[in-house]
C-alpha cells in the first residue's frame, strides 16, 4: 500500500512522477528484479488529461495575484498622495521651521509603514480565519485531507508584499512633497490641477533619457524571451515555464491596453454625457460636467486607469473561467468518448481484459427491451503492443525512415455511431470513396475500413502495379523462374494491404499522407532474447487530429506512441501471424481479438439511476480488480460543482477589486470637491440648487466610470479571446467563447453604485454649508 499518496498526487507532474518512480523502485527491490510483475499507474493516467487544466488554473491564480497587487499599490499611492496634498501647508511650515528633507522622507516612510504593518497582521489573521471554513468545504467536496495551517511560503510572501508595496507607492508622494517650493507649499489657495511648471535643462546635462533606456532594455528582454526562452520551454516540454511566460505577456497586454485606453477616455466621456444627461439637466449641467472632467483629468486619470484595469481583468478572468468550465467538460468527454466507459487493465495476460461475450449479450438484451435505456455500444481492443509476444509496432514510409513507434487499436464498424462523434475531426480523407455520413455530416472513415476494405488505389499505382524489371536473362513466363515468383509475391503483397487511420502528427514526422504507401513493422518476441519481424503494407484512409476516446493530435511532439486504427479482422490477423510464427507458444490462439474498452451511449436525457442500472449490470461480468467503469456524464456534472467553487472565488476577487476602486474614486472626488469648494459656492450663488450641484458631481463620476467600463470591457474581451485561442492550440478543441453575462452585469451594477456613492459622499458634505462659507473655502 502506497502511504501518503495524496502528497505525491498534488505535486507537479515532475514531482509526482519522481515519487511514483521511487515507490515502484522500492517494490521492485523487495520483490526482486526477475519477479514477473507489471507496474501500472491508473490514477496517474487519469490525472494526465487534467494536467493542462491545472497549469491553466495556476496561471489564472498568478494573474489574480498580480492584478490585485497592482490595484492595491495604486490605492496606497492615491491614499498617500492625497495625504501629501492635504498636508502641503503643514509640510511647508515644518520645512520653514528648519526640518531637513531627509526628516520629511523619514516621516512619510514611517507613515506608510504605519499603514502596512498593522494591515499585514490583520490581513494574515483574517485570511487564516477565513481559510478554515473554505478548506473544510473543499476537503468535504473532494474527499481529501487538506492542511488548514498557513504555509511559511504564503506568510512570507504576504509579509514581503505588504512591506514592499507601500515603500514603492510612497516614492511618488515623496517626490511631490520635495518638489514644492516653500512659497507654493505655504500658498493655501494654490491648486495642483491649475498649476503650470517650467523646467530648463542644459543640453550638456541632458544625457540619456531614462524612459528611452528603460524602453530599450524592456524590448531587448522581451525579444530574448520571445525568441529564445519560449521556444526552449516548448521544445523541452517545460510547460509551466511556457505558460508562465504567456500569462505574463497577457498581463503586459492588459496593462498596456489599459494605458492606451486612457487616450480614448475623453471621447468615451463625451459619449456618456450625451447618453446620461437629458432635458433641463443637459442644458444646465452638460458644459459644467464637461469642464469638470477636463479640469480634474490629471487626478481622475488614476481612477480611470484603475477602473479600466479592474474591469478588463474581471471580464478577462470571468471569460477564462467560463472557458475553463466548458473545456473541462469537453476534455472529459473527449477522453472518455461515450456516456459510460469500461476500462480494462491493459496487461499482457488475459487478466484485465473485458469479458466480452456476456457483456455483449447483456447490452443486446437492453437494446431489445421495449423502452431501451441505451442507444448502442462498441468495443475496442488494447494496443497491439500490449498483446502477448508483441515487442513493438512502428510505422514509416516505404523508405523505412523516419520510423515511428505507434499503438495499433482495433475498432468495430459502428465506433463513430456509438461515441461522441463531434470530437471526430479528420484533417485529410482519401478522396477515392463515397463515404457513409456520421450523425453530424462527416465522412465515416471507420465504417469505410470495413465496407471498402482493400479497394484503395494510390496515385503511384495508376495503370497497375509496376514491379521493377529483373536483371536476369531467364524468361519471365517460365513458371519455374524464381524472379517471376518473386514478382507475383510482390503484387500479392500490394493487394493484401492493411487499411489504417493515422494521426495527423505523423505527417511531418514520418513524411506520410493519404497518398503515401506505408510500411508497418510488427516486431514480436520469439523467446526471452530473440525477436523477429512482420512487415505489412498499409494505406491511410484518413489522417485525424481529434478522435473520441483516443489521443489523436496534429502536433508532431505526440507522434511517438500515437494511435493507428485498423479493423478487428486486421488486428486479429496480426495477432495470429505472431502466434503461428512463434515456436515457443504455450497456449491456444484465442478465437477473436481481446477487448480492453467498452463504450456505451445512453438515451438522451438519461438519469443517474438509469446509468447506474447499466453500470451495475456490467459490473456483474467483471472478475478482477483491474477493470473499472466510469460515468462520464456524472464526471462532467461533478466538474461543474468545481467550476461553481471557482466562480464563487472569482466573484469574491471581483468584489475586492471593485472595493479597491471605490476607495480610489472616493479619495479622488474628495480632493476634487475640496479643491473646488469655491466653485461650489459660486454655482449656488448663481442660482443652482444644492441637489443639482451634487448631481453635477454624480454625473461626472458616472461619465468617468461608465467610460472606463466600456474601455475595460473591450480590452478584457480582446485579452480573453487571445487566451482562448492560445489554450485551444493545446487542447485542439473547437473555438468557443462564452461571455460571463452574470458576472459582467453584477460588476456593472457595482460600478454604478460605486460611482454614485463615491461622488455623493464628498459632495454631500457641502450641502449644509452657507454660500458665504463655501466661497471662503472654510
HUSUL-V552203 format. One record per backbone hydrogen bond with DSSP energy under -1.0 kcal/mol. NH is the residue of the N-H (numbers start at 1). CO is the residue of the C=O. E is the energy in kcal/mol with one decimal. If there is no record, write none. Layout:
# HUSUL-V552203
nh=[NH	NH]
co=[CO	CO]
e=[E	E]
This chain:
# HUSUL-V552203
nh=[9	10	11	16	17	18	19	20	21	22	23	24	25	26	27	28	29	30	31	32	35	37	45	46	47	48	51	54	55	56	57	58	59	60	61	62	63	64	65	66	67	68	69	70	71	72	73	74	75	76	77	78	79	80	81	82	83	84	85	86	87	91	92	93	94	95	96	97	98	99	104	105	106	107	108	109	110	111	112	113	114	116	117	119	120	121	122	123	124	125	126	127	128	129	130	131	132	134	135	136	137	138	139	140	141	142	143	144	155	156	157	158	159	160	161	162	163	164	165	167	168	169	170	171	174	175	176	177	178	179	185	186	188	190	195	213	214	215	216	217	218	219	220	221	222	223	224	225	226	227	228	229	230	232	233	234	235	236	238	239	242	243	244	245	246	247	248	249	250	251	252	253	254	255	256	257	258	259	260	261	263	264	268	269	270	271	272	273	274	275	276	277	281	283	284	285	286	289	290	291	292	293	294	295	296	300	301	304	305	306	307	308	309	310	311	312	313	314	315	316	317	318	319	320	321	322	323	324	325	326	327	328	329	330	331	332	333	334	335	336	337	340	341	342	343	344	345	353	354	356	359	360	361	362	363	364	365	366	367	368	375	376	378	380	381	384	386	387	390	391	392	394	395	396	400	404	406	407	409	411	415	418	420	421	423	424	425	427	428	430	438	441	444	445	448	449	450	451	452	455	461	462	464	478	481	485	486	487	488	489	490	491	492	493	494	495	496	497	498	500	501	502	504	505	506	507	510	516	518	519	520	521	522	523	524	525	526	527	532	534	536	538	539	541	543	544	545	549	550	552	558	559	561	562	564	565	566	571	572	573	574	575	576	577	578	579	580	581	585	596	597	598	599	600	601	603	606	611	612	613	614	615	616	617	618	619	621	622	628	630	632	635	636	637	638	639	640	641	642	643	644	645	646	647	648	649	650	651	652	653	654	655	656	657	658	659	660	661	662	663	664	665	666	667	668	669	670	671	672	673	674	675	676	677	680	681	682	683	684	685	686	687	688	693	694	695	696	697	698	699	700	701	702	703	704	705	706	707	708	709	710	711	712	713	714	715	716	717	718	719	720	721	722	723	724	725	726	727	728	730	731	732	741	744	745	746	747	748	749	750	751	752	753	754	755	756	757	758	759	760	761	763	764	766	767	774	775	776	777	778]
co=[5	6	8	12	13	14	15	16	17	18	19	20	21	22	23	24	25	26	27	28	32	35	41	42	43	44	48	50	51	52	53	54	55	56	57	58	59	60	61	62	63	64	65	66	67	68	69	70	71	72	73	74	75	76	77	78	79	80	81	82	83	87	88	89	90	91	92	93	95	94	100	101	102	103	104	105	106	107	108	109	110	112	113	115	116	117	118	119	120	121	122	123	124	125	126	127	128	130	131	132	133	134	135	136	137	138	139	139	151	152	153	154	155	156	157	158	159	160	161	163	164	165	166	168	170	171	172	173	174	175	181	182	186	187	192	209	210	211	212	213	214	215	216	217	218	219	220	221	222	223	224	224	225	228	229	230	231	232	233	237	238	239	240	241	242	243	244	245	246	247	248	249	250	251	252	253	254	255	256	257	260	261	264	265	266	267	268	269	270	271	272	273	278	279	280	281	282	285	286	287	288	289	290	291	292	296	297	300	301	302	303	304	305	306	307	308	309	310	311	312	313	314	315	316	317	318	319	320	321	322	323	324	325	326	327	328	329	330	331	332	333	600	630	598	628	596	352	350	595	354	355	356	357	358	359	360	361	362	363	364	601	601	599	597	410	408	383	384	387	523	523	521	404	519	397	395	393	562	564	566	412	414	337	419	420	421	546	543	543	541	442	438	436	443	444	445	447	447	448	452	458	459	461	475	478	481	482	483	484	485	486	487	488	489	490	491	492	495	537	539	565	542	544	553	503	504	506	513	538	396	536	394	534	392	532	389	530	530	524	522	520	518	498	500	428	502	425	334	547	550	555	556	405	559	407	501	409	567	568	569	570	571	572	573	574	575	576	577	582	380	380	342	378	340	376	373	603	607	608	609	610	611	612	613	614	615	618	619	343	341	339	631	632	633	634	635	636	637	638	639	640	641	642	643	644	645	646	647	648	649	650	651	652	653	654	655	656	657	658	659	660	661	662	663	664	665	666	667	668	669	670	671	672	674	676	677	678	679	680	681	682	684	683	689	690	691	692	693	694	695	696	697	698	699	700	701	702	703	704	705	706	707	708	709	710	711	712	713	714	715	716	717	718	719	720	721	722	723	724	727	727	728	739	740	741	742	743	744	745	746	747	748	749	750	751	752	753	754	755	756	757	759	760	763	764	770	771	772	774	773]
e=[-2.3	-1.3	-1.0	-3.0	-2.6	-2.2	-2.2	-2.5	-2.4	-2.1	-2.2	-2.7	-2.3	-1.9	-2.1	-2.7	-2.5	-1.9	-2.6	-2.4	-1.5	-1.6	-2.3	-2.1	-1.5	-1.2	-1.9	-2.2	-2.3	-2.5	-2.5	-2.4	-2.0	-2.1	-2.6	-2.0	-2.3	-2.4	-2.4	-2.4	-2.4	-2.5	-2.2	-2.3	-2.8	-2.7	-2.5	-2.3	-2.0	-2.5	-2.4	-2.4	-2.6	-2.8	-2.6	-2.5	-2.0	-2.4	-2.4	-2.2	-1.7	-2.8	-2.3	-2.3	-2.1	-2.2	-2.3	-1.7	-1.3	-2.4	-1.6	-2.2	-2.4	-2.5	-2.4	-2.6	-2.8	-2.2	-2.2	-2.5	-2.0	-1.7	-2.7	-1.2	-2.7	-1.9	-2.8	-3.0	-2.6	-1.9	-2.8	-2.7	-2.0	-2.3	-2.7	-1.8	-1.1	-1.2	-3.3	-2.1	-2.4	-2.5	-2.5	-2.2	-2.4	-2.8	-1.2	-1.2	-2.2	-2.6	-2.4	-2.4	-2.1	-2.6	-2.5	-2.5	-1.5	-2.7	-2.5	-1.1	-2.6	-2.5	-1.7	-1.0	-2.3	-2.3	-2.3	-2.7	-2.4	-1.5	-2.5	-2.0	-1.0	-1.5	-1.1	-2.5	-2.6	-2.7	-2.4	-2.6	-2.4	-2.2	-2.2	-2.6	-2.8	-2.5	-2.2	-2.5	-2.8	-2.4	-1.6	-1.4	-2.6	-1.9	-2.9	-2.5	-2.7	-2.2	-2.1	-1.9	-2.1	-3.1	-2.3	-2.2	-2.0	-2.6	-2.0	-2.2	-2.2	-2.2	-2.5	-2.4	-2.5	-2.7	-2.8	-2.9	-1.9	-2.2	-2.4	-2.4	-1.5	-1.2	-2.2	-2.5	-2.0	-1.9	-2.0	-1.9	-1.8	-1.5	-2.9	-2.1	-1.2	-1.7	-2.5	-2.7	-1.3	-3.1	-2.3	-2.4	-2.6	-2.4	-1.7	-2.8	-2.8	-3.2	-1.6	-3.1	-2.7	-2.3	-2.7	-2.8	-2.6	-2.6	-3.0	-2.6	-2.6	-2.6	-2.8	-2.4	-3.1	-2.8	-2.5	-2.2	-2.7	-2.2	-2.4	-2.6	-2.6	-2.1	-3.1	-2.7	-1.7	-2.4	-3.1	-2.4	-2.2	-2.5	-2.3	-2.4	-2.7	-2.2	-2.3	-2.7	-3.0	-2.7	-2.1	-1.8	-3.1	-1.6	-1.5	-3.2	-2.7	-2.4	-2.4	-2.3	-2.0	-2.0	-2.0	-1.7	-2.9	-1.1	-2.0	-2.1	-2.3	-2.1	-2.4	-1.5	-1.8	-3.0	-1.6	-2.5	-2.5	-1.7	-1.8	-2.5	-2.5	-2.3	-2.8	-1.9	-1.6	-1.1	-2.4	-1.6	-1.6	-1.9	-2.5	-2.8	-1.8	-2.7	-2.7	-1.8	-3.3	-1.7	-1.5	-1.2	-1.1	-2.5	-2.4	-1.5	-1.9	-1.3	-1.8	-1.2	-2.2	-1.7	-2.2	-2.4	-2.3	-2.2	-2.4	-2.7	-2.5	-2.3	-2.0	-1.5	-2.5	-1.1	-2.3	-2.2	-1.7	-2.0	-2.8	-1.5	-1.6	-1.7	-2.3	-1.4	-2.9	-3.2	-3.1	-2.9	-3.4	-2.6	-2.4	-3.8	-2.1	-1.5	-2.6	-2.9	-2.7	-2.7	-2.1	-3.1	-3.0	-2.4	-2.4	-2.8	-1.3	-1.4	-1.8	-1.7	-3.0	-2.1	-2.6	-2.3	-2.6	-2.1	-2.5	-2.4	-2.0	-2.0	-2.8	-2.3	-1.9	-2.3	-3.1	-1.8	-1.0	-2.0	-2.1	-1.8	-2.7	-2.9	-2.3	-2.6	-1.3	-2.1	-2.5	-1.8	-1.7	-2.6	-2.8	-1.8	-2.0	-2.0	-1.7	-1.5	-2.1	-2.8	-2.0	-2.0	-2.5	-2.1	-2.5	-1.8	-1.4	-1.1	-1.4	-2.4	-2.1	-1.8	-2.0	-2.6	-2.3	-2.4	-2.3	-2.4	-2.1	-2.0	-2.6	-2.4	-2.3	-2.4	-2.6	-2.5	-2.3	-2.1	-2.3	-2.0	-1.7	-2.6	-2.8	-2.6	-2.5	-2.8	-2.3	-2.1	-2.2	-2.7	-2.3	-2.4	-1.4	-1.0	-2.0	-2.0	-2.3	-2.6	-1.7	-2.3	-1.8	-1.1	-2.1	-1.9	-2.5	-2.3	-1.6	-1.4	-2.1	-3.1	-2.0	-2.3	-2.8	-2.8	-2.2	-2.9	-3.0	-1.8	-1.5	-2.6	-2.4	-2.4	-3.1	-2.3	-1.9	-2.3	-2.8	-2.4	-2.3	-2.5	-2.5	-2.5	-1.9	-2.3	-2.6	-2.5	-2.2	-2.9	-2.3	-1.3	-2.1	-2.0	-2.0	-2.8	-2.7	-2.0	-2.6	-2.8	-2.4	-2.3	-2.5	-2.1	-2.3	-2.7	-2.6	-2.2	-2.8	-2.9	-1.0	-2.3	-2.3	-1.5	-2.6	-1.4	-1.3	-2.3	-2.3	-1.4	-1.2	-1.9]
